[in-house]
Amino acid sequence: MSFIKSVMSYVIPIVVGLLIAFVVKSTLLTVAKVQGTSMQPNLENNQRVLVLKQAQIKHLSVVVFSADGVDPDEVGHGNYYVKRVIGLPGDTVDYKDGSIYVNGKKINQSFINAYQRSTGTGTVQGYQEDSNWDIKKLSSHWQYNHGAVKVPKNSYFVLGDHRSVSNDSRYWGFVPKDKIMGVAKALPFGSSTKRHNVNNLAY
């Protein structure tokens, strides 16, 4: 009997610890590894990010989401994307002369430099590099949300920080809230993890 008690004194804490880890991972946070270059210079290829599943999504939050059924080319592939939230539900989003406007107000893009803010942002569905766009113009080319003029309820408009290579809302539209895993925060250590691989799809 004393042997069983001794064994249980080790087993029970391990089981409890595993249960707590499972609950934390499934409801609070997880770790993902970035694959690709579409969030440069802020997230690099193979960089780890902590994904906070209960964090509030705000303007300019970086989010991880399932691309399945969001990007028409990713149905059934199981890939996750990481992008920056530009438009919240109800927002209008416009690109004019090198700047992005949300609800008519120019947003602060200090997370990238002036060259990065303009280069590639206007390259949409064969338009010229310096072309202006808004959601209505973009949505005329989308498979989903065709004809939209603003971000729908429970959806988000996202862009990669490296606009010239990013496959994002400009090309396929909005990200539904139920597709979002959580808000990503960069981790300062290591790159090797076999958790979720976040595919930036750099073309």
Z-matrix of the N, CA and C atoms (Angstrom, degrees):
N
C 1 1.462
C 2 1.526 1 111.43
N 3 1.336 2 114.28 1 -40.99
C 4 1.466 3 118.02 2 179.40
C 5 1.520 4 110.96 3 -65.20
N 6 1.362 5 116.52 4 -31.54
C 7 1.453 6 120.43 5 178.14
C 8 1.537 7 110.69 6 -66.08
N 9 1.359 8 114.48 7 -43.15
C 10 1.468 9 119.38 8 179.24
C 11 1.517 10 110.14 9 -62.42
N 12 1.338 11 116.96 10 -43.51
C 13 1.465 12 120.56 11 178.43
C 14 1.518 13 111.11 12 -61.01
N 15 1.340 14 114.66 13 -39.58
C 16 1.467 15 118.86 14 -179.80
C 17 1.529 16 111.28 15 -64.78
N 18 1.353 17 115.52 16 -43.11
C 19 1.459 18 119.82 17 178.78
C 20 1.523 19 110.55 18 -64.61
N 21 1.329 20 116.49 19 -44.62
C 22 1.455 21 120.43 20 -178.45
C 23 1.517 22 111.85 21 -64.06
N 24 1.308 23 116.66 22 -30.12
C 25 1.470 24 119.56 23 179.27
C 26 1.529 25 111.46 24 -64.97
N 27 1.346 26 116.34 25 -22.98
C 28 1.454 27 121.15 26 175.44
C 29 1.519 28 111.69 27 -92.44
N 30 1.329 29 116.18 28 -40.67
C 31 1.455 30 121.49 29 -174.63
C 32 1.521 31 112.32 30 -68.22
N 33 1.325 32 116.41 31 -45.28
C 34 1.473 33 120.41 32 -175.90
C 35 1.526 34 111.89 33 -59.59
N 36 1.336 35 120.72 34 -48.92
C 37 1.475 36 119.41 35 177.90
C 38 1.531 37 113.09 36 -59.88
N 39 1.363 38 116.33 37 -35.49
C 40 1.464 39 119.51 38 179.20
C 41 1.529 40 110.30 39 -66.31
N 42 1.335 41 116.25 40 -45.70
C 43 1.453 42 121.02 41 -179.86
C 44 1.526 43 110.57 42 -62.50
N 45 1.339 44 115.95 43 -45.17
C 46 1.465 45 120.09 44 178.75
C 47 1.519 46 110.64 45 -61.36
N 48 1.340 47 116.50 46 -42.08
C 49 1.464 48 120.55 47 178.73
C 50 1.513 49 112.50 48 -62.24
N 51 1.344 50 116.14 49 -41.37
C 52 1.465 51 120.64 50 178.30
C 53 1.525 52 111.40 51 -65.68
N 54 1.327 53 116.38 52 -39.74
C 55 1.462 54 120.07 53 178.06
C 56 1.523 55 111.36 54 -64.22
N 57 1.322 56 116.30 55 -41.97
C 58 1.471 57 120.37 56 178.32
C 59 1.526 58 110.24 57 -63.75
N 60 1.343 59 116.31 58 -43.38
C 61 1.475 60 120.23 59 178.91
C 62 1.523 61 110.63 60 -62.00
N 63 1.332 62 116.82 61 -39.49
C 64 1.463 63 120.45 62 179.54
C 65 1.519 64 111.14 63 -64.34
N 66 1.337 65 116.16 64 -44.49
C 67 1.462 66 120.62 65 179.88
C 68 1.519 67 110.94 66 -63.75
N 69 1.334 68 116.64 67 -43.30
C 70 1.467 69 120.93 68 179.54
C 71 1.523 70 110.34 69 -61.74
N 72 1.337 71 116.37 70 -46.88
C 73 1.459 72 120.39 71 -177.70
C 74 1.520 73 112.04 72 -65.58
N 75 1.325 74 117.18 73 -38.87
C 76 1.462 75 120.11 74 -175.18
C 77 1.519 76 113.12 75 -81.22
N 78 1.329 77 118.28 76 -23.22
C 79 1.462 78 119.67 77 -175.04
C 80 1.520 79 114.75 78 -121.81
N 81 1.317 80 119.00 79 -22.78
C 82 1.463 81 119.99 80 -172.35
C 83 1.530 82 113.64 81 -113.40
N 84 1.326 83 117.82 82 -50.91
C 85 1.461 84 118.70 83 -175.09
C 86 1.511 85 110.75 84 -158.78
N 87 1.325 86 114.90 85 162.11
C 88 1.455 87 122.85 86 173.09
C 89 1.524 88 108.09 87 -153.75
N 90 1.317 89 116.13 88 176.46
C 91 1.464 90 121.67 89 179.65
C 92 1.527 91 108.63 90 -116.83
N 93 1.326 92 116.47 91 139.14
C 94 1.461 93 121.28 92 177.46
C 95 1.523 94 108.83 93 -130.38
N 96 1.318 95 115.87 94 160.18
C 97 1.465 96 121.59 95 176.69
C 98 1.518 97 109.59 96 -117.60
N 99 1.306 98 116.43 97 127.36
C 100 1.463 99 122.35 98 -179.96
C 101 1.523 100 109.86 99 -73.26
N 102 1.319 101 115.90 100 134.59
C 103 1.459 102 121.38 101 173.48
C 104 1.524 103 108.49 102 -125.26
N 105 1.309 104 117.12 103 116.27
C 106 1.454 105 120.79 104 -179.89
C 107 1.513 106 111.89 105 118.25
N 108 1.334 107 115.06 106 -177.75
C 109 1.462 108 120.58 107 -171.18
C 110 1.524 109 113.83 108 -122.06
N 111 1.333 110 118.60 109 8.18
C 112 1.466 111 119.05 110 -171.47
C 113 1.523 112 114.47 111 -75.01
N 114 1.348 113 117.97 112 -6.55
C 115 1.468 114 119.82 113 175.26
C 116 1.522 115 112.34 114 -110.82
N 117 1.329 116 117.16 115 11.53
C 118 1.466 117 119.64 116 173.21
C 119 1.529 118 109.99 117 -64.44
N 120 1.314 119 118.21 118 147.56
C 121 1.464 120 128.59 119 7.17
C 122 1.531 121 113.82 120 -90.62
N 123 1.319 122 117.93 121 5.26
C 124 1.467 123 120.13 122 -172.49
C 125 1.521 124 114.29 123 -87.43
N 126 1.323 125 117.26 124 -29.91
C 127 1.457 126 121.71 125 172.81
C 128 1.521 127 108.21 126 -129.59
N 129 1.312 128 116.08 127 129.57
C 130 1.458 129 120.96 128 -176.97
C 131 1.528 130 111.35 129 -101.83
N 132 1.318 131 115.87 130 159.77
C 133 1.454 132 121.17 131 175.34
C 134 1.527 133 110.28 132 -55.93
N 135 1.330 134 117.34 133 132.69
C 136 1.468 135 125.85 134 179.69
C 137 1.525 136 114.13 135 75.23
N 138 1.308 137 117.39 136 6.00
C 139 1.467 138 119.67 137 177.39
C 140 1.530 139 110.76 138 -76.95
N 141 1.319 140 116.81 139 142.20
C 142 1.458 141 121.62 140 176.18
C 143 1.519 142 110.93 141 -82.04
N 144 1.325 143 115.20 142 145.96
C 145 1.462 144 120.62 143 171.11
C 146 1.520 145 108.84 144 -132.48
N 147 1.306 146 115.61 145 145.46
C 148 1.457 147 122.05 146 172.75
C 149 1.519 148 107.35 147 -91.14
N 150 1.310 149 117.76 148 128.18
C 151 1.455 150 122.28 149 -178.30
C 152 1.523 151 109.03 150 -105.26
N 153 1.329 152 116.33 151 113.58
C 154 1.460 153 122.96 152 -178.84
C 155 1.522 154 108.32 153 -92.64
N 156 1.320 155 116.83 154 108.79
C 157 1.458 156 121.05 155 -170.55
C 158 1.523 157 113.81 156 -75.44
N 159 1.322 158 117.49 157 -22.27
C 160 1.455 159 120.07 158 -177.74
C 161 1.531 160 113.00 159 -105.51
N 162 1.334 161 117.17 160 4.45
C 163 1.468 162 120.71 161 -177.10
C 164 1.526 163 110.93 162 -69.86
N 165 1.330 164 116.01 163 146.46
C 166 1.462 165 120.88 164 177.99
C 167 1.525 166 110.00 165 -72.36
N 168 1.319 167 116.29 166 135.42
C 169 1.462 168 121.51 167 177.69
C 170 1.518 169 108.87 168 -88.18
N 171 1.330 170 116.18 169 122.33
C 172 1.457 171 122.36 170 -178.05
C 173 1.526 172 109.66 171 -123.08
N 174 1.330 173 116.47 172 173.67
C 175 1.463 174 119.93 173 170.87
C 176 1.528 175 109.08 174 -56.84
N 177 1.310 176 116.64 175 131.93
C 178 1.460 177 126.54 176 177.65
C 179 1.524 178 113.75 177 74.73
N 180 1.341 179 118.81 178 6.23
C 181 1.465 180 119.94 179 170.03
C 182 1.525 181 108.82 180 -62.48
N 183 1.319 182 116.45 181 146.39
C 184 1.460 183 121.59 182 172.26
C 185 1.519 184 107.60 183 -97.49
N 186 1.326 185 117.37 184 124.61
C 187 1.459 186 120.71 185 -174.25
C 188 1.524 187 111.39 186 -123.04
N 189 1.319 188 114.88 187 152.23
C 190 1.459 189 122.98 188 173.11
C 191 1.524 190 107.20 189 -108.50
N 192 1.331 191 116.82 190 132.48
C 193 1.455 192 119.52 191 -177.36
C 194 1.524 193 111.03 192 -146.49
N 195 1.325 194 115.44 193 156.41
C 196 1.460 195 121.11 194 175.59
C 197 1.523 196 108.96 195 -73.83
N 198 1.322 197 115.98 196 128.29
C 199 1.474 198 120.98 197 179.09
C 200 1.520 199 112.01 198 -83.10
N 201 1.304 200 117.15 199 -9.32
C 202 1.465 201 122.05 200 -177.73
C 203 1.525 202 110.41 201 -64.66
N 204 1.338 203 116.85 202 115.97
C 205 1.451 204 120.76 203 -178.58
C 206 1.511 205 114.48 204 82.35
N 207 1.332 206 117.98 205 -3.28
C 208 1.466 207 122.75 206 174.52
C 209 1.519 208 108.94 207 -97.62
N 210 1.321 209 115.87 208 -58.46
C 211 1.460 210 122.45 209 170.75
C 212 1.534 211 106.81 210 -86.80
N 213 1.325 212 118.78 211 118.71
C 214 1.471 213 120.76 212 -177.92
C 215 1.525 214 114.08 213 -56.53
N 216 1.324 215 117.83 214 -23.69
C 217 1.463 216 121.19 215 179.72
C 218 1.525 217 113.02 216 -83.71
N 219 1.325 218 117.13 217 -2.24
C 220 1.458 219 120.35 218 -174.42
C 221 1.525 220 113.88 219 -114.64
N 222 1.299 221 118.66 220 15.95
C 223 1.463 222 121.34 221 -179.67
C 224 1.526 223 109.91 222 -64.67
N 225 1.325 224 115.87 223 122.30
C 226 1.452 225 121.53 224 176.39
C 227 1.515 226 116.20 225 80.40
N 228 1.339 227 118.54 226 2.58
C 229 1.463 228 120.76 227 -176.99
C 230 1.530 229 112.84 228 -87.60
N 231 1.315 230 117.54 229 -18.95
C 232 1.460 231 120.61 230 177.78
C 233 1.516 232 115.23 231 76.47
N 234 1.324 233 118.29 232 16.10
C 235 1.459 234 121.35 233 -178.91
C 236 1.528 235 111.95 234 -83.83
N 237 1.325 236 114.84 235 150.77
C 238 1.459 237 122.72 236 173.41
C 239 1.519 238 108.20 237 -115.30
N 240 1.332 239 116.28 238 143.30
C 241 1.459 240 122.13 239 176.31
C 242 1.530 241 108.98 240 -110.95
N 243 1.317 242 115.53 241 156.03
C 244 1.466 243 121.35 242 171.03
C 245 1.528 244 107.64 243 -124.96
N 246 1.336 245 116.29 244 124.46
C 247 1.466 246 121.97 245 -177.07
C 248 1.527 247 109.26 246 -145.61
N 249 1.336 248 115.20 247 171.80
C 250 1.469 249 120.87 248 179.48
C 251 1.531 250 109.84 249 -102.81
N 252 1.314 251 116.30 250 133.46
C 253 1.463 252 121.76 251 -179.99
C 254 1.529 253 109.50 252 -75.67
N 255 1.314 254 116.09 253 121.19
C 256 1.459 255 122.16 254 176.88
C 257 1.531 256 110.37 255 -103.51
N 258 1.327 257 116.38 256 -44.82
C 259 1.460 258 120.35 257 -178.03
C 260 1.517 259 112.66 258 -117.44
N 261 1.343 260 116.48 259 131.37
C 262 1.457 261 123.72 260 174.80
C 263 1.530 262 109.29 261 -93.64
N 264 1.335 263 118.33 262 169.16
C 265 1.469 264 120.37 263 178.14
C 266 1.528 265 112.54 264 -51.64
N 267 1.328 266 116.04 265 129.78
C 268 1.465 267 121.82 266 -179.82
C 269 1.505 268 115.18 267 91.03
N 270 1.341 269 118.19 268 -9.66
C 271 1.463 270 121.70 269 -178.03
C 272 1.521 271 111.96 270 -78.09
N 273 1.333 272 115.22 271 151.35
C 274 1.455 273 121.77 272 163.11
C 275 1.525 274 107.26 273 -101.47
N 276 1.333 275 116.26 274 148.86
C 277 1.466 276 121.25 275 -179.83
C 278 1.524 277 108.09 276 -133.37
N 279 1.339 278 116.47 277 128.79
C 280 1.463 279 122.48 278 -179.68
C 281 1.522 280 109.56 279 -133.40
N 282 1.335 281 115.44 280 148.89
C 283 1.454 282 121.71 281 172.43
C 284 1.522 283 107.71 282 -119.05
N 285 1.354 284 116.23 283 118.91
C 286 1.464 285 121.10 284 -177.07
C 287 1.520 286 109.93 285 -136.41
N 288 1.315 287 116.01 286 121.44
C 289 1.467 288 121.96 287 171.24
C 290 1.531 289 112.75 288 50.74
N 291 1.318 290 115.92 289 44.55
C 292 1.461 291 120.31 290 174.76
C 293 1.514 292 115.55 291 88.24
N 294 1.321 293 118.44 292 2.13
C 295 1.465 294 121.53 293 179.81
C 296 1.524 295 110.59 294 -125.81
N 297 1.321 296 116.34 295 150.95
C 298 1.463 297 121.65 296 176.22
C 299 1.522 298 108.68 297 -104.31
N 300 1.328 299 115.89 298 134.38
C 301 1.452 300 122.61 299 -179.93
C 302 1.527 301 109.58 300 -117.55
N 303 1.320 302 115.86 301 133.20
C 304 1.459 303 122.12 302 174.26
C 305 1.521 304 107.42 303 -115.71
N 306 1.318 305 115.53 304 120.31
C 307 1.472 306 121.51 305 -176.01
C 308 1.528 307 111.61 306 55.03
N 309 1.335 308 115.18 307 37.41
C 310 1.456 309 121.05 308 176.76
C 311 1.513 310 115.22 309 82.17
N 312 1.329 311 118.17 310 -0.30
C 313 1.461 312 121.37 311 -178.09
C 314 1.529 313 109.66 312 -112.48
N 315 1.338 314 115.53 313 128.95
C 316 1.469 315 119.84 314 179.66
C 317 1.512 316 110.42 315 -64.86
N 318 1.326 317 116.85 316 130.44
C 319 1.460 318 119.76 317 -178.24
C 320 1.528 319 110.61 318 -89.39
N 321 1.313 320 115.54 319 154.41
C 322 1.453 321 122.87 320 177.20
C 323 1.527 322 108.76 321 -82.65
N 324 1.327 323 116.35 322 114.23
C 325 1.464 324 120.57 323 179.33
C 326 1.527 325 110.70 324 -109.83
N 327 1.305 326 116.63 325 47.57
C 328 1.463 327 121.28 326 -177.97
C 329 1.533 328 112.53 327 -67.39
N 330 1.329 329 117.46 328 -9.66
C 331 1.468 330 120.61 329 178.83
C 332 1.518 331 111.93 330 -74.97
N 333 1.348 332 117.39 331 -12.18
C 334 1.462 333 122.02 332 172.26
C 335 1.525 334 108.30 333 -134.90
N 336 1.343 335 116.88 334 158.68
C 337 1.457 336 119.27 335 -176.22
C 338 1.531 337 111.03 336 -83.55
N 339 1.312 338 116.70 337 176.17
C 340 1.468 339 122.22 338 -174.08
C 341 1.525 340 111.54 339 -60.25
N 342 1.321 341 117.16 340 -41.06
C 343 1.462 342 120.42 341 178.87
C 344 1.526 343 111.05 342 -63.45
N 345 1.329 344 115.64 343 -43.70
C 346 1.467 345 120.24 344 -179.57
C 347 1.528 346 112.02 345 -68.81
N 348 1.332 347 117.15 346 -27.90
C 349 1.463 348 120.41 347 -179.97
C 350 1.524 349 111.87 348 -69.69
N 351 1.315 350 116.83 349 -29.06
C 352 1.462 351 119.60 350 -176.35
C 353 1.517 352 113.07 351 -103.57
N 354 1.317 353 118.40 352 -36.94
C 355 1.464 354 121.20 353 -175.28
C 356 1.520 355 111.10 354 -70.80
N 357 1.307 356 115.84 355 119.13
C 358 1.454 357 120.88 356 175.92
C 359 1.512 358 115.28 357 92.27
N 360 1.324 359 118.53 358 -21.85
C 361 1.460 360 120.26 359 -176.21
C 362 1.521 361 111.65 360 -65.64
N 363 1.320 362 117.19 361 -31.76
C 364 1.455 363 119.84 362 -178.04
C 365 1.520 364 114.33 363 -90.44
N 366 1.319 365 118.04 364 0.87
C 367 1.454 366 121.23 365 -178.80
C 368 1.523 367 109.23 366 -82.67
N 369 1.309 368 117.01 367 92.78
C 370 1.464 369 121.23 368 -174.50
C 371 1.519 370 109.87 369 -133.37
N 372 1.326 371 116.56 370 118.49
C 373 1.460 372 123.59 371 173.25
C 374 1.530 373 113.51 372 47.05
N 375 1.324 374 115.95 373 44.41
C 376 1.459 375 119.92 374 175.91
C 377 1.511 376 114.94 375 86.35
N 378 1.342 377 118.49 376 0.28
C 379 1.461 378 119.60 377 175.77
C 380 1.523 379 109.05 378 -69.22
N 381 1.328 380 116.66 379 163.25
C 382 1.455 381 120.25 380 176.65
C 383 1.523 382 110.52 381 -67.29
N 384 1.329 383 115.35 382 154.76
C 385 1.460 384 122.03 383 -177.35
C 386 1.522 385 112.89 384 -52.84
N 387 1.337 386 117.96 385 -37.94
C 388 1.462 387 120.19 386 -175.81
C 389 1.532 388 112.69 387 -96.95
N 390 1.334 389 117.75 388 12.99
C 391 1.459 390 120.17 389 -177.88
C 392 1.522 391 111.43 390 -67.39
N 393 1.321 392 116.05 391 147.30
C 394 1.459 393 122.04 392 173.39
C 395 1.524 394 108.88 393 -88.26
N 396 1.329 395 116.06 394 155.31
C 397 1.460 396 119.54 395 177.30
C 398 1.523 397 110.63 396 -149.78
N 399 1.309 398 115.10 397 161.63
C 400 1.458 399 122.20 398 170.36
C 401 1.528 400 107.20 399 -140.20
N 402 1.325 401 117.35 400 178.32
C 403 1.460 402 119.97 401 -175.98
C 404 1.528 403 111.50 402 -61.35
N 405 1.317 404 116.97 403 -39.17
C 406 1.469 405 119.35 404 -179.36
C 407 1.520 406 111.15 405 -61.07
N 408 1.332 407 116.84 406 -43.93
C 409 1.461 408 120.99 407 -179.89
C 410 1.525 409 110.67 408 -65.81
N 411 1.336 410 116.23 409 -42.25
C 412 1.458 411 119.62 410 179.38
C 413 1.518 412 111.62 411 -65.07
N 414 1.336 413 115.85 412 -44.05
C 415 1.469 414 119.88 413 -171.99
C 416 1.523 415 113.06 414 -67.51
N 417 1.329 416 117.12 415 -16.84
C 418 1.462 417 119.06 416 177.83
C 419 1.525 418 111.25 417 -65.53
N 420 1.352 419 117.54 418 -15.31
C 421 1.458 420 122.36 419 -179.98
C 422 1.526 421 112.79 420 -106.29
N 423 1.338 422 117.27 421 -3.35
C 424 1.465 423 119.84 422 -174.80
C 425 1.510 424 112.50 423 -84.11
N 426 1.308 425 115.59 424 150.39
C 427 1.468 426 120.85 425 173.11
C 428 1.526 427 110.66 426 -76.65
N 429 1.349 428 115.29 427 -38.36
C 430 1.457 429 120.76 428 177.94
C 431 1.533 430 109.19 429 -107.06
N 432 1.328 431 117.06 430 156.74
C 433 1.475 432 122.13 431 177.65
C 434 1.527 433 112.33 432 56.15
N 435 1.302 434 115.66 433 33.99
C 436 1.469 435 120.75 434 179.61
C 437 1.529 436 109.81 435 -61.06
N 438 1.339 437 116.71 436 127.75
C 439 1.457 438 121.66 437 179.18
C 440 1.511 439 115.40 438 87.18
N 441 1.324 440 118.40 439 7.51
C 442 1.470 441 120.83 440 178.85
C 443 1.521 442 110.51 441 -66.15
N 444 1.330 443 116.34 442 150.80
C 445 1.463 444 121.18 443 177.16
C 446 1.525 445 111.94 444 -121.10
N 447 1.331 446 117.08 445 -13.65
C 448 1.455 447 121.43 446 176.41
C 449 1.526 448 108.98 447 -149.98
N 450 1.319 449 116.31 448 170.38
C 451 1.462 450 120.87 449 -178.36
C 452 1.527 451 109.18 450 -71.31
N 453 1.335 452 117.79 451 125.86
C 454 1.464 453 119.72 452 -178.20
C 455 1.528 454 112.79 453 -71.13
N 456 1.314 455 115.58 454 169.94
C 457 1.454 456 122.96 455 176.04
C 458 1.529 457 109.58 456 -59.42
N 459 1.339 458 115.89 457 139.71
C 460 1.467 459 122.24 458 178.07
C 461 1.529 460 113.04 459 59.21
N 462 1.327 461 116.64 460 33.20
C 463 1.461 462 121.42 461 178.53
C 464 1.527 463 110.01 462 -140.29
N 465 1.351 464 115.44 463 166.53
C 466 1.465 465 120.84 464 -176.59
C 467 1.522 466 109.89 465 -141.25
N 468 1.338 467 115.45 466 148.65
C 469 1.457 468 122.77 467 174.56
C 470 1.525 469 106.79 468 -103.94
N 471 1.332 470 117.10 469 123.71
C 472 1.463 471 120.73 470 -172.92
C 473 1.524 472 111.11 471 -125.40
N 474 1.327 473 115.27 472 151.15
C 475 1.462 474 122.69 473 175.01
C 476 1.517 475 109.08 474 -135.00
N 477 1.339 476 116.19 475 151.73
C 478 1.453 477 120.26 476 168.03
C 479 1.512 478 109.91 477 -81.32
N 480 1.322 479 117.63 478 154.80
C 481 1.467 480 120.22 479 178.02
C 482 1.528 481 111.52 480 -72.09
N 483 1.320 482 117.32 481 -31.22
C 484 1.470 483 121.97 482 177.03
C 485 1.525 484 106.90 483 -94.31
N 486 1.312 485 116.57 484 81.31
C 487 1.461 486 122.94 485 -167.02
C 488 1.522 487 114.11 486 -62.05
N 489 1.327 488 117.48 487 -32.57
C 490 1.464 489 119.59 488 -174.76
C 491 1.524 490 112.55 489 -70.86
N 492 1.340 491 118.72 490 -14.55
C 493 1.463 492 120.85 491 178.39
C 494 1.526 493 112.60 492 -120.81
N 495 1.318 494 117.59 493 -5.84
C 496 1.460 495 120.68 494 -172.73
C 497 1.527 496 113.28 495 -79.79
N 498 1.311 497 116.15 496 132.32
C 499 1.456 498 123.73 497 172.51
C 500 1.524 499 106.36 498 -96.63
N 501 1.333 500 117.33 499 105.47
C 502 1.466 501 119.41 500 -168.68
C 503 1.530 502 111.08 501 -144.40
N 504 1.338 503 116.84 502 -159.44
C 505 1.468 504 121.58 503 -173.81
C 506 1.521 505 113.44 504 -59.38
N 507 1.319 506 118.44 505 -22.69
C 508 1.457 507 119.75 506 177.78
C 509 1.523 508 111.45 507 -60.35
N 510 1.327 509 116.33 508 -29.34
C 511 1.457 510 120.94 509 -172.31
C 512 1.522 511 114.33 510 -101.88
N 513 1.348 512 117.89 511 -30.22
C 514 1.467 513 119.11 512 -176.92
C 515 1.524 514 114.73 513 -131.09
N 516 1.323 515 119.08 514 -6.79
C 517 1.456 516 119.06 515 172.49
C 518 1.517 517 115.81 516 110.24
N 519 1.311 518 116.42 517 -144.72
C 520 1.467 519 122.71 518 -168.99
C 521 1.529 520 112.61 519 -93.14
N 522 1.330 521 114.52 520 159.32
C 523 1.463 522 121.80 521 175.11
C 524 1.522 523 108.85 522 -105.49
N 525 1.331 524 119.14 523 114.90
C 526 1.466 525 120.85 524 176.85
C 527 1.524 526 111.08 525 -64.58
N 528 1.307 527 116.30 526 145.70
C 529 1.461 528 121.69 527 -178.04
C 530 1.516 529 112.09 528 -57.75
N 531 1.336 530 117.27 529 -36.83
C 532 1.464 531 119.71 530 -176.88
C 533 1.525 532 113.07 531 -73.48
N 534 1.338 533 117.76 532 -5.20
C 535 1.462 534 121.30 533 175.41
C 536 1.531 535 112.04 534 -92.54
N 537 1.336 536 116.97 535 -10.83
C 538 1.462 537 120.80 536 -174.38
C 539 1.519 538 111.04 537 -85.69
N 540 1.335 539 115.74 538 125.20
C 541 1.454 540 121.70 539 177.70
C 542 1.530 541 111.08 540 -75.22
N 543 1.351 542 115.74 541 -41.52
C 544 1.456 543 119.52 542 -179.53
C 545 1.513 544 111.95 543 166.41
N 546 1.320 545 114.45 544 -175.46
C 547 1.464 546 122.64 545 -179.95
C 548 1.525 547 109.08 546 -91.36
N 549 1.326 548 117.17 547 131.19
C 550 1.466 549 122.42 548 -175.57
C 551 1.516 550 111.45 549 -93.05
N 552 1.321 551 114.94 550 137.11
C 553 1.465 552 122.82 551 173.44
C 554 1.520 553 108.08 552 -126.88
N 555 1.321 554 117.28 553 132.08
C 556 1.459 555 121.21 554 -176.95
C 557 1.517 556 110.89 555 -67.08
N 558 1.327 557 116.31 556 140.40
C 559 1.459 558 123.16 557 174.09
C 560 1.528 559 108.72 558 -102.71
N 561 1.333 560 117.14 559 140.21
C 562 1.463 561 119.94 560 -173.88
C 563 1.519 562 114.69 561 -84.99
N 564 1.350 563 118.04 562 2.22
C 565 1.458 564 118.38 563 -173.93
C 566 1.517 565 111.23 564 -128.59
N 567 1.345 566 115.04 565 148.16
C 568 1.451 567 123.76 566 167.61
C 569 1.514 568 117.03 567 53.98
N 570 1.302 569 115.19 568 165.43
C 571 1.457 570 120.24 569 178.24
C 572 1.519 571 112.93 570 -136.65
N 573 1.330 572 117.95 571 -9.13
C 574 1.457 573 119.46 572 -175.35
C 575 1.523 574 110.61 573 -92.85
N 576 1.334 575 116.51 574 113.03
C 577 1.454 576 122.17 575 174.41
C 578 1.513 577 108.25 576 -150.29
N 579 1.313 578 116.24 577 146.97
C 580 1.459 579 120.67 578 179.00
C 581 1.519 580 110.02 579 -105.81
N 582 1.333 581 116.62 580 25.78
C 583 1.455 582 119.96 581 177.06
C 584 1.524 583 108.51 582 -82.70
N 585 1.334 584 117.19 583 -151.22
C 586 1.462 585 119.99 584 -179.46
C 587 1.522 586 110.41 585 -61.86
N 588 1.311 587 117.25 586 131.29
C 589 1.460 588 121.75 587 171.87
C 590 1.520 589 108.12 588 -93.50
N 591 1.318 590 116.90 589 123.59
C 592 1.460 591 122.22 590 -177.85
C 593 1.514 592 108.24 591 -98.34
N 594 1.297 593 116.05 592 112.07
C 595 1.458 594 121.67 593 -174.13
C 596 1.519 595 110.68 594 -94.09
N 597 1.342 596 115.80 595 115.09
C 598 1.463 597 120.37 596 179.28
C 599 1.527 598 113.27 597 -82.14
N 600 1.302 599 116.95 598 -11.85
C 601 1.461 600 122.06 599 -178.91
C 602 1.530 601 113.53 600 48.53
N 603 1.311 602 116.44 601 69.91
C 604 1.465 603 120.49 602 174.78
C 605 1.522 604 109.09 603 -82.68
N 606 1.309 605 117.51 604 122.94
C 607 1.457 606 121.94 605 -179.96
C 608 1.525 607 110.05 606 -100.57
